Amino acid sequence: MRLAQVLQNPGEDDAQTVQQQFQRILLQLERQQHCLPEVSSALAHCIKVLTAQQDWLFHCYRVPGLPRTNNALEQYFGSFKRYERRVSGQKSASPILVIRGQVRLVAAAATRKNVVRPQDLQPTDIEHWRALRQKLERRHETRRLQSRFRRAPQACLDQLEADWDKSNLPP
């Protein structure tokens, strides 16, 4: 309870102050754990994990504007996955989410916030756009190769071995 209050940081203290308060409470818990034998092993484990993770726990206090939880991000991804399931009729997310995920998620976020005009869709940095297209094409090729293996595993393995033999021939 006290640890949660310290992490909420109602006084908007800096990271070092919050970490010192947190460490004081951990030391108090460590001293008192022998008084509670039924939970002492669980408490010792909790103290060990919290001590090991202190650098990550206080990172959000060092960076201005960084949220302390990722709840909003999780809700965003959850709503996007729910939308994808409703559109596709599938129970799980579509594989295209992995292939074109970064583009689709950004597009979904942008269209929720405001209306997108046709001139907004025109790329401003052509080189960046081409690099992104190449990256997407590499992901597509990886997916195509996976399905090729599923359809004919032996033929695919034979082709891979032949390609490997060609690449390892002395010049």
N, C-alpha and C positions, 0 to 999 in steps of 0.2 A: 504494500500500500504506500509506504513512504517512498520506495524506489520509484513508483509510478508518478508520485507528486513531484519528485525531483526532476524526472524526465519531461514532465509537462512544462516545466520552467515558466511558471506564471510571471516571474519577475523579469523575464527576458535577459537573464544573466549570460555572460559569455561562456564558451565551451569549457574553459579551464575551471571556472567556478562551479559549473554544473557537475563536472567530473570529480572535483574534490568532494562535493556534497555526496555524490553517489558512492565514492570510495569510503567515506566515513560510515555510511549506512551499511555497506558490505562488511566492514570491519566489525561493527556492532553485531551484525547477524552471525559472523564467524565466531565471535566470542560467546554468543548466546546459544549456538546450535547444540552444545552438549546438554543444555537444560531441556531440550525436546528430543528425547531418544527415538520416538516413533517417526519423526520426520528428519532426523539429523542427516541420514544418507542422501535424501532428496535435496535437502538444503545445501549440503556440501557440493553436490553436483551442480546445483543452480549457481552457487557462488563461483565455482570453477569456470562454468561457461560464461557468466557475466564478466568475470575478470579477463578471460581470454578475448572477449569481444568488445572491450572498452573502446578501442580505436574506432570501430565502426559505429558504436552507439552514439558517439559524440560528434561524428562528422557533420551531421545536420546542423549543429550549433555553430560550426566554424564557417559554413558557407551561407552568406545572406540570401534569403529567399528560398532556400531548399526546404521542401516540406519535411516534417518529421516522420510522416508515414507515407506509404505508397498506396493508401486506400483509393485515392482518386484515380491513380493509374490502373489499379486492378479493376475498378468499376468500369473504366473506359474500355479496357480489353474485354471484360466480360460482356459489356453491351454490344461490342463489335462482334464477338463470337455468337452471341444470341441472334443478332441481326443476320449473320451469315447462315446460321442454322435455319432461320425462318425463310430466307430467300431460297436456299438450296433444298430444303426439306430433309436434310441429313441430320443425324444426331450429333455427329462430330464436325469439327471445323474442316473446311475444304483444304486439300493439299495446296491449292493455289495461294492460300494465305501465307505459306512458307516461301513460295517462289516469288510472289509479287507483294509480299507482306508490307514492306516498308512503303511502297507506293500506295497500296490500298488503304493502309491505316492513316496515312497523311491525308489522302483524299477524303476519307470518311470524316476525319476531324475537321477539315477545312469546310466541307459542305454543311456540317452541323452548325458551325459558327456563323456563316454568312453565305450569301448567294454567290456562286461562281459564274463569272461572265466568260464568254468565249476568249476574249483577249487575255484573260488571266491564265488560260491553259497553254498559251504559246510560250515555249521555253525562252528564257532570257540568256542563259549560258549554254550555248550549243555543245561545247566540249563536255560540260558536266552532264548534259542530257545523253550524249553519245556514250560516255563512260557508264552511266546508269543502265542504258540499253544493253551494253555488252555484258554487264554484270547479270542482268536479268536473263540474257540469252545463255550464259554459262549455267545458271540455275536450271533453265529449261532443258538444256542438254543433259545435265546430271539426271534429271527426272526421266528423260527419254531413255537413257542408258539403264536406269533401274527397271523400267518396264520391259526393256529388251531382255534383261536377264531373267525376269519372271516368266516370260513367254517361252524362251528356249535357253535354259541355263548352260547346257553343254556346248551349244554353238557359241554362246557368248564367251565362255571360258576358253574355248579353242581360239577364238579371235583375239582375246587378250594375251594368250600365250604367244601367238604368232606376232602380234605387235611388240611384245616384250623382247622376243628373240631378235626381231629386226633392229630394235633400238640398242641392243647390247652387242651387236656385231662390231668387230674392230674396224677402224676406218681404213 
